[in-house]
């Protein structure tokens, strides 16, 4: 073995995913990138694959193109919907749950053999404050992140004794994507994509005998 550590970043065409990819690359990982925006992916790194996470066949094909060993996998893909329960679009909710939960489960199952082969290794699933609390106006998102939290906890128990660390990393509102559309926010007071990337780098860099099972990030000052 040549000692190369390979990481997969899912959702790397988002601001948060791109920051994570840049951070892991700076730490010496050879990063593979998944996302839907080809232009943004190519701007982030050289090794990328355009993947529609809503399409199980597309995910299955992309999994088949991954290497046999992965030292880290970060699932940073996500969708959001600002709509209360009585006016929300169920079709939009289907897409949201497909990306935030169903695809995360499918990807996890697909990458675990490669993570086990490279153990000690790390799987990081990007959660949210909505993974532990409920908020008005986004019930589908809250449901998807609650589901992801339960999934992450259970996967950790399945693989902890085989040296795969599983972490649910839950940031509060980030100055990126849907976070910028939250009512009344001031972007300068929110978490930044690089803050999330720094947390991922810390999680992945913890000693092999330690697993930060759940990490929550909040701005120091009240937004």
Backbone torsions as a table, in degrees:
resi	resn	phi	psi	omega
1	UNK	NA	144.8	-175.9
2	UNK	-91.9	-0.8	177.3
3	UNK	83.5	-0.2	180.0
4	UNK	-68.4	133.5	175.7
5	UNK	-102.3	124.3	-177.9
6	UNK	-108.7	134.6	178.5
7	UNK	-123.6	143.3	172.5
8	UNK	-108.7	126.4	175.2
9	UNK	-113.3	113.8	-179.9
10	UNK	-94.5	126.1	-174.6
11	UNK	92.5	29.2	-173.2
12	UNK	-75.7	-8.1	177.3
13	UNK	-87.8	-2.5	173.5
14	UNK	-85.3	165.2	178.0
15	UNK	-61.3	-42.3	-179.6
16	UNK	-68.5	-46.4	-179.7
17	UNK	-61.6	-39.7	178.7
18	UNK	-64.1	-42.2	178.6
19	UNK	-62.7	-39.7	177.7
20	UNK	-63.2	-45.0	-179.8
21	UNK	-61.5	-44.2	178.7
22	UNK	-62.6	-41.3	-179.3
23	UNK	-65.2	-44.7	179.8
24	UNK	-67.4	-35.7	175.7
25	UNK	-62.2	-42.0	178.0
26	UNK	-62.2	-27.2	179.1
27	UNK	-87.3	5.3	174.3
28	UNK	99.1	5.2	177.6
29	UNK	-80.1	145.2	167.9
30	UNK	-87.7	107.0	-170.3
31	UNK	-94.1	130.5	169.8
32	UNK	-102.1	137.7	-171.5
33	UNK	-120.3	132.8	171.1
34	UNK	-116.2	142.8	175.5
35	UNK	-178.0	-176.6	-179.9
36	UNK	-106.8	-23.8	-176.3
37	UNK	-92.2	102.8	-175.4
38	UNK	-61.0	-41.2	-178.3
39	UNK	-63.6	-44.4	-179.3
40	UNK	-68.7	-38.3	177.9
41	UNK	-61.1	-45.5	-178.5
42	UNK	-65.5	-26.4	177.4
43	UNK	-76.5	-22.8	-178.2
44	UNK	-84.1	-42.4	-176.6
45	UNK	-164.6	172.6	-173.6
46	UNK	-86.3	-24.0	-173.9
47	UNK	-111.7	99.1	-176.4
48	UNK	-139.8	162.2	179.8
49	UNK	-141.3	125.1	177.2
50	UNK	-78.1	118.4	-174.1
51	UNK	-133.3	128.6	172.7
52	UNK	-93.7	104.7	-174.6
53	UNK	-66.5	-16.5	178.3
54	UNK	-77.0	-11.3	-175.9
55	UNK	-108.3	105.2	-178.8
56	UNK	-56.3	-35.0	179.1
57	UNK	-66.4	-40.4	177.6
58	UNK	-63.4	-42.6	177.7
59	UNK	-63.1	-44.8	-179.1
60	UNK	-60.9	-42.6	179.9
61	UNK	-64.7	-41.6	-179.1
62	UNK	-67.0	-38.1	176.4
63	UNK	-60.2	-36.5	-180.0
64	UNK	-67.5	-16.5	179.3
65	UNK	-95.4	0.2	-179.6
66	UNK	-80.4	156.7	175.8
67	UNK	-70.0	169.5	-176.9
68	UNK	-77.7	-13.9	-177.9
69	UNK	-131.9	131.9	175.6
70	UNK	-133.3	126.5	179.8
71	UNK	-84.2	-24.9	179.7
72	UNK	-152.8	143.0	172.6
73	UNK	-132.4	129.4	177.6
74	UNK	-121.4	118.0	178.1
75	UNK	-96.8	99.6	-176.9
76	UNK	-112.6	9.3	179.5
77	UNK	-75.5	147.9	177.9
78	UNK	-170.4	153.6	174.1
79	UNK	-125.7	158.7	-176.1
80	UNK	-137.6	154.4	177.9
81	UNK	-145.2	114.8	174.4
82	UNK	-89.0	97.6	178.9
83	UNK	-164.8	132.4	176.8
84	UNK	-71.6	166.8	-172.7
85	UNK	-60.8	-29.8	-174.7
86	UNK	-87.8	-8.9	179.7
87	UNK	-126.6	-3.2	-178.4
88	UNK	-65.0	156.1	-179.4
89	UNK	-94.4	113.0	-178.4
90	UNK	-59.7	-29.9	177.3
91	UNK	-67.0	-39.8	175.2
92	UNK	-64.3	-36.6	177.9
93	UNK	-65.0	-38.6	177.5
94	UNK	-59.4	-45.0	178.4
95	UNK	-62.6	-41.7	-178.8
96	UNK	-62.4	-48.5	-179.3
97	UNK	-66.3	-34.9	178.6
98	UNK	-60.6	-43.2	-178.1
99	UNK	-79.1	-46.9	-171.9
100	UNK	-74.7	-28.1	-174.1
101	UNK	-127.2	-58.8	-173.8
102	UNK	-60.0	-47.1	-179.8
103	UNK	-67.9	-35.7	176.6
104	UNK	-60.4	-39.6	177.6
105	UNK	-67.9	-43.4	-179.1
106	UNK	-64.8	-43.3	179.3
107	UNK	-65.2	-43.0	178.7
108	UNK	-57.1	-47.6	178.3
109	UNK	-60.0	-38.1	-176.7
110	UNK	-73.0	-30.8	-175.8
111	UNK	-95.9	-13.5	-176.6
112	UNK	-58.8	-40.5	176.6
113	UNK	-57.3	-39.8	179.3
114	UNK	-70.5	-36.2	175.8
115	UNK	-67.1	-41.0	177.5
116	UNK	-64.4	-38.0	180.0
117	UNK	-66.7	-28.8	-177.9
118	UNK	-99.8	3.2	-174.5
119	UNK	-54.5	143.9	5.8
120	UNK	-72.0	135.9	-173.7
121	UNK	-146.4	175.1	-173.5
122	UNK	-135.6	136.8	169.6
123	UNK	-117.7	122.0	179.7
124	UNK	-117.7	121.2	177.7
125	UNK	-107.8	123.7	-176.2
126	UNK	-81.7	114.4	179.3
127	UNK	-95.0	-135.3	-175.5
128	UNK	-176.5	164.4	169.0
129	UNK	-57.8	-25.2	178.3
130	UNK	-74.1	-3.6	175.1
131	UNK	-76.2	-18.3	-177.5
132	UNK	-123.1	-20.3	-177.5
133	UNK	-127.7	159.1	176.0
134	UNK	-104.1	145.6	179.1
135	UNK	-133.0	148.9	177.2
136	UNK	-73.5	151.3	171.9
137	UNK	87.4	1.6	176.6
138	UNK	-152.8	57.8	-173.3
139	UNK	-64.3	-35.1	-179.0
140	UNK	-67.7	-39.9	178.8
141	UNK	-64.3	-45.4	178.5
142	UNK	-58.8	-44.0	-179.8
143	UNK	-62.9	-42.8	-178.1
144	UNK	-65.0	-39.6	-178.4
145	UNK	-76.2	-32.5	171.9
146	UNK	-61.6	-42.3	178.1
147	UNK	-62.7	-41.9	179.6
148	UNK	-63.5	-37.6	178.6
149	UNK	-61.9	-45.8	178.9
150	UNK	-64.4	-39.3	179.0
151	UNK	-63.4	-46.0	-178.7
152	UNK	-60.4	-43.2	-179.2
153	UNK	-62.4	-40.6	-178.2
154	UNK	-71.2	-40.6	177.9
155	UNK	-61.7	-41.3	176.6
156	UNK	-54.3	-45.6	-178.7
157	UNK	-65.4	-30.9	-179.6
158	UNK	-72.2	-31.8	-170.6
159	UNK	-120.8	0.6	-174.9
160	UNK	-59.5	-37.8	-177.6
161	UNK	-80.7	0.2	173.4
162	UNK	-113.1	20.0	168.9
163	UNK	68.2	30.1	167.7
164	UNK	-106.2	116.2	177.4
165	UNK	-82.4	135.1	180.0
166	UNK	-123.7	123.2	-175.3
167	UNK	-126.7	131.8	167.6
168	UNK	-95.3	112.3	-179.1
169	UNK	-105.7	113.9	-170.8
170	UNK	-117.2	100.2	174.5
171	UNK	-84.7	153.4	168.2
172	UNK	-74.4	-159.7	-177.7
173	UNK	-61.0	131.1	-179.3
174	UNK	-112.0	143.9	179.1
175	UNK	-76.3	68.4	-179.3
176	UNK	-165.2	148.5	173.7
177	UNK	52.6	-130.3	-175.7
178	UNK	-65.6	-24.3	179.0
179	UNK	-59.9	-31.4	179.4
180	UNK	-75.2	-14.1	-179.9
181	UNK	-99.7	2.4	178.2
182	UNK	-66.1	141.8	-176.8
183	UNK	-58.8	127.2	171.1
184	UNK	75.0	12.0	-177.1
185	UNK	-78.4	152.5	171.9
186	UNK	-116.7	108.7	-170.6
187	UNK	-51.3	-36.5	-178.0
188	UNK	-66.6	-15.7	-179.5
189	UNK	-98.9	-0.7	-179.6
190	UNK	-91.8	168.3	168.2
191	UNK	-62.2	153.9	178.4
192	UNK	-108.7	154.8	177.5
193	UNK	-52.3	-38.6	179.5
194	UNK	-65.6	-26.4	175.7
195	UNK	-65.5	-42.9	178.2
196	UNK	-65.7	-42.1	178.9
197	UNK	-61.1	-40.6	179.0
198	UNK	-62.5	-38.0	178.4
199	UNK	-66.7	-41.1	177.2
200	UNK	-61.2	-43.9	-179.7
201	UNK	-61.4	-39.4	177.9
202	UNK	-65.8	-45.2	-179.3
203	UNK	-59.2	-49.1	-177.2
204	UNK	-67.0	-27.3	-177.3
205	UNK	-90.0	1.3	179.4
206	UNK	-69.0	153.4	-179.5
207	UNK	-58.0	154.8	-173.9
208	UNK	-63.4	-23.3	-178.5
209	UNK	-88.1	5.8	-178.1
210	UNK	-123.0	137.9	172.7
211	UNK	-130.4	113.2	171.7
212	UNK	-76.0	91.3	-168.9
213	UNK	-64.7	-42.1	177.5
214	UNK	-135.8	128.8	179.1
215	UNK	-127.7	128.4	177.1
216	UNK	-116.4	132.0	177.9
217	UNK	-110.7	134.4	173.7
218	UNK	-138.1	150.9	172.1
219	UNK	-61.7	145.5	-179.9
220	UNK	-61.3	-42.3	-179.4
221	UNK	-97.1	146.3	178.3
222	UNK	-64.3	123.1	179.7
223	UNK	-63.1	NA	NA
